[in-house]
Amino acid sequence: MKLNYPIKFNPILKERIWGGEKLITTFKKKSEKANIGESWEISDVEGDVSIVSNGALKGKSLRDLIKEFKGEFIGEKVYKQFGNEFPILIKFIDAKTPLSIQVHPDNELAKERHNSFGKNEMWYIMDADKDANLIVGFNKEVSQQEYVKALDEGKVLEILNSEEIKTGDTFYIPTGRVHAIGAGTVLAEIQQTSDITYRIYDYERVDADGNQRELHTEMALDAIDYKLYDNYKTAYKVRENQSVELVHSPYFKTDIIELKGELEKDYSKLDSFVIYMCVEGALEVDCNGEKILMEKGETILLPAAINSVNLNSDLATILEVYL
């Protein structure tokens, strides 16, 4: 059995016009390029499929593992639903300057237009500069006509909800919710496997060649949820050495564990892969005697065939992701 150890993948680093250097300097990702905005930790996006970096399966792709091991790797129920497609995309993001204001289509619209999954996602704030903020949703209920008028007049920021953020803040971003990550923010992002984004406003920025990035104004109109919601931030309270629910959606489930000392996790009844994202501190993951050290900014995947794992740390915080 080759699936008896925690699997690491080579990060896929993405240069972005808004990216910074923290993924390299703080998280020790290796790149000669500047403005690294994203580290795709586990990806099945076409053209960016993750490759195993450790152990007996080193060099195999994520797709190779699913095709070879099927339910043993991702879980029988997951394989039955998704087949050879891995349903989740895992990222770390460093926004030195603000991201564009954008929205993602739902499954139906994405399938019709792009033959893709939709893009429900969530954010966990790992680091935030003083006064850092993000945009999520509207600050009042608007009609499509009111939204278009604000966009045309360059006043769209006036109708959007801005949230000041700090480490530990968590936001679920369902399809249809207008959003943007603000400057000075490092976060963990868990999302459906999709790279479909409709960009609706980009601060009139230009790239190195003096060109503005493409906007998707018309395509976004029927993808946007124009409703006002009471609260956009996820409420939770950590409990030492316990899995605490952050976001449980039909597309992924994410818990948070504040780890101190030793903890044994039993996954024998889960029937799903489990992904750990270390968002603070460091920990040792012991699986069948195979020990792996995880530090802040690292990700591992536990195949569904693994029934239990022992975690050990002086103090660490991890996100636990599964289906």
C-alpha positions in Angstrom: 0.0 0.0 0.0 1.6 3.2 -1.1 -1.2 5.4 0.3 -0.1 5.1 3.9 1.7 8.5 4.4 0.9 12.2 4.3 1.4 13.6 0.8 3.0 16.9 -0.1 2.9 18.6 -3.5 5.1 21.1 -5.2 3.6 24.5 -4.9 2.5 26.2 -8.1 3.5 29.8 -7.8 1.6 32.6 -9.7 2.9 36.1 -10.5 0.1 38.6 -10.1 0.0 42.4 -10.7 -1.1 42.7 -7.0 1.3 40.1 -5.6 4.1 40.6 -3.0 7.1 38.8 -1.6 5.7 37.2 1.7 5.1 33.8 0.1 8.8 33.6 -0.5 10.2 35.5 2.5 7.8 34.2 5.2 6.5 30.9 3.8 9.8 29.9 2.1 8.3 29.2 -1.3 11.1 29.1 -3.9 10.9 31.4 -6.9 13.1 33.8 -8.7 10.1 35.9 -9.8 8.7 39.0 -8.1 5.1 39.8 -7.2 4.2 36.2 -6.3 0.5 36.6 -5.4 -0.6 32.9 -5.2 0.7 29.6 -4.2 -1.5 26.8 -5.5 -0.9 24.1 -3.0 -3.2 21.4 -4.4 -4.7 21.9 -7.8 -6.4 19.9 -10.5 -7.0 22.9 -12.8 -6.1 22.1 -16.4 -2.5 23.2 -17.1 -1.7 23.5 -13.4 -2.0 20.0 -12.0 -0.1 19.3 -8.7 2.9 17.0 -8.6 3.8 14.9 -5.5 7.0 16.1 -3.9 7.7 13.4 -1.3 7.7 9.7 -0.6 7.1 6.6 -2.7 4.6 8.6 -5.0 7.0 11.4 -5.7 6.7 12.6 -9.3 3.2 11.4 -9.8 0.5 14.0 -10.5 -2.7 14.4 -8.5 -4.6 13.0 -11.5 -2.3 10.0 -11.6 -3.2 9.2 -8.0 -7.0 9.5 -8.5 -6.9 7.3 -11.6 -4.7 4.7 -9.9 -6.2 4.6 -6.5 -9.7 6.0 -7.0 -11.8 5.8 -3.7 -8.8 4.7 -1.7 -7.2 8.1 -2.4 -10.2 10.5 -2.4 -12.9 8.5 -0.7 -15.5 6.2 -2.2 -18.3 8.7 -1.9 -16.1 11.5 -3.3 -15.0 9.3 -6.3 -18.7 8.3 -7.0 -19.6 12.0 -7.2 -16.6 13.5 -9.0 -14.9 10.6 -10.7 -11.3 11.4 -11.8 -11.7 15.2 -11.0 -10.4 16.5 -7.8 -13.1 18.8 -6.4 -11.1 21.3 -4.3 -8.4 23.9 -5.1 -6.2 25.0 -2.2 -4.2 28.3 -2.2 -2.2 30.7 -0.1 -2.6 34.3 -1.3 -0.4 37.4 -0.6 -2.1 40.7 -1.6 0.5 43.5 -1.5 -2.0 45.7 -3.3 -5.8 45.2 -3.7 -7.2 42.5 -5.9 -9.7 43.5 -8.5 -13.4 43.5 -7.5 -14.8 40.3 -8.8 -17.6 37.7 -8.7 -17.7 34.0 -9.5 -20.5 32.2 -11.4 -22.5 29.3 -9.9 -22.2 25.7 -11.1 -25.0 26.0 -13.6 -23.7 29.2 -15.2 -20.1 28.0 -15.2 -21.1 24.7 -16.8 -23.1 26.4 -19.5 -20.5 29.0 -20.3 -17.1 27.4 -19.5 -17.7 23.7 -19.0 -16.4 24.2 -15.5 -17.4 23.9 -11.8 -18.6 27.2 -10.2 -16.4 28.8 -7.6 -17.7 28.8 -4.1 -14.7 29.7 -1.8 -13.7 30.7 1.7 -10.9 32.8 3.2 -9.0 32.4 6.5 -7.0 35.5 7.3 -3.4 34.5 8.3 -1.8 38.0 8.5 -3.2 41.4 8.0 -1.5 44.8 8.1 -2.9 47.5 10.4 -6.1 48.9 8.8 -6.2 46.1 6.2 -9.6 45.4 4.8 -11.5 43.4 2.2 -14.7 43.8 0.3 -17.5 41.3 0.6 -21.0 41.8 -0.6 -23.0 45.1 -0.7 -23.6 47.6 2.1 -27.3 48.0 1.0 -29.7 46.1 -1.2 -29.3 47.3 -4.8 -31.0 46.5 -8.1 -29.1 45.5 -11.2 -29.9 48.9 -12.6 -28.5 50.7 -9.6 -25.4 48.5 -9.7 -24.8 49.3 -13.4 -25.3 53.0 -12.8 -22.7 53.0 -9.9 -20.3 51.1 -12.1 -20.7 53.5 -15.0 -20.2 56.5 -12.8 -17.1 55.1 -11.1 -18.9 54.9 -7.8 -19.2 51.1 -7.3 -17.0 51.2 -4.2 -19.7 53.3 -2.5 -22.2 50.5 -2.5 -19.9 47.7 -1.5 -19.4 46.4 2.0 -15.8 46.9 3.4 -14.7 44.8 6.4 -11.6 45.6 8.6 -9.8 42.3 9.2 -7.4 40.7 11.6 -5.7 37.3 11.9 -8.3 34.5 12.3 -11.1 36.2 10.6 -13.0 33.9 8.2 -15.3 34.6 5.3 -17.4 32.3 3.1 -17.7 33.6 -0.4 -20.5 31.8 -2.2 -21.0 32.2 -5.9 -22.6 35.5 -6.8 -21.1 37.5 -3.9 -19.0 40.4 -5.0 -15.7 40.4 -3.3 -12.0 41.6 -3.2 -9.0 41.0 -1.0 -7.5 44.3 0.2 -3.8 45.3 0.4 -1.6 43.9 3.1 -3.4 40.6 3.5 -2.1 37.1 3.5 -4.8 34.4 3.6 -5.6 30.7 3.0 -8.2 30.1 0.3 -10.2 26.9 -0.1 -12.5 26.7 -3.2 -14.1 24.5 -5.8 -11.7 23.5 -8.5 -12.3 26.4 -10.9 -10.4 29.3 -12.3 -13.4 31.2 -13.5 -13.5 34.8 -12.3 -15.5 37.8 -13.6 -13.6 41.0 -13.0 -15.9 43.9 -12.6 -13.6 46.8 -11.4 -9.8 47.0 -11.3 -9.0 50.6 -10.1 -7.9 51.4 -13.7 -4.6 49.7 -13.1 -2.2 49.0 -15.9 0.4 46.2 -16.4 4.1 46.6 -17.3 3.0 47.2 -20.9 0.6 49.9 -20.0 -2.5 47.8 -20.6 -5.5 47.6 -18.4 -6.8 44.1 -17.5 -9.9 42.8 -19.1 -13.2 43.5 -17.4 -16.2 41.1 -17.6 -19.0 43.6 -17.0 -21.7 42.0 -19.0 -21.0 38.4 -18.0 -21.1 39.4 -14.4 -24.5 41.0 -14.5 -26.5 37.8 -14.2 -23.9 36.1 -11.9 -24.2 38.7 -9.1 -26.3 38.3 -5.9 -27.6 41.9 -5.3 -29.1 41.1 -1.9 -27.9 42.6 1.4 -27.0 40.2 4.2 -26.9 40.8 7.9 -23.4 39.5 8.4 -20.6 38.4 6.1 -18.0 37.1 8.6 -18.0 33.6 10.1 -18.4 33.4 13.9 -16.5 30.7 15.7 -14.6 30.0 18.9 -11.5 27.8 19.0 -11.3 25.0 21.5 -7.8 23.5 22.2 -7.2 20.2 20.5 -10.7 20.0 19.0 -12.0 20.4 15.4 -14.2 23.5 15.3 -16.4 24.1 12.4 -15.5 27.1 10.2 -17.4 26.6 6.9 -19.4 23.5 6.0 -20.8 23.8 2.5 -21.9 21.3 -0.1 -18.6 21.9 -1.9 -16.1 21.5 1.0 -15.9 21.4 4.8 -13.3 23.3 6.7 -12.6 23.0 10.5 -9.9 24.8 12.6 -7.8 23.0 15.1 -5.7 24.9 17.7 -3.1 22.2 18.6 -1.1 22.1 21.8 0.7 18.9 22.8 -0.5 15.6 21.2 -3.8 14.8 19.4 -4.9 11.6 17.7 -7.4 12.1 14.9 -9.6 9.2 13.8 -10.8 9.4 10.2 -11.9 5.7 9.8 -15.6 6.7 9.2 -15.0 9.8 7.1 -14.6 8.3 3.7 -12.8 11.4 2.3 -9.3 12.7 1.8 -8.2 15.2 4.5 -6.1 18.3 3.8 -4.2 20.1 6.5 -3.1 23.7 6.0 -0.8 25.0 8.6 -1.7 28.7 9.2 0.3 29.3 12.4 3.2 27.7 14.2 4.5 24.2 13.3 3.6 20.6 14.0 4.6 17.0 13.5 2.2 14.7 11.6 2.8 11.0 12.4 1.0 8.5 10.2 1.9 4.8 10.5 5.3 5.8 11.8 5.9 8.2 8.9 6.6 11.6 10.4 6.4 14.8 8.6 7.1 18.3 9.9 4.6 21.0 8.8 5.4 24.7 9.2 3.2 27.8 8.6 2.4 28.1 4.9 2.6 24.3 4.2 -0.1 21.9 3.1 -0.4 18.1 3.2 -3.0 15.6 2.0 -4.0 12.5 3.9 -5.4 9.9 1.5 -8.8 8.4 2.4 -7.2 5.1 3.1 -5.5 6.5 6.2 -7.7 5.9 9.2 -5.8 7.8 11.9 -3.0 10.2 12.4 -1.2 11.6 15.4 -0.5 15.3 15.6 2.1 16.9 18.0 3.0 20.6 18.5 4.1 23.1 21.1 1.5 25.4 19.5 0.0 25.4 16.0 -3.2 26.3 14.2 -4.3 24.2 11.2 -7.2 24.2 8.8 -8.7 20.7 8.3 -10.4 20.4 4.9 -12.5 17.4 3.6 -15.7 16.5 1.9 
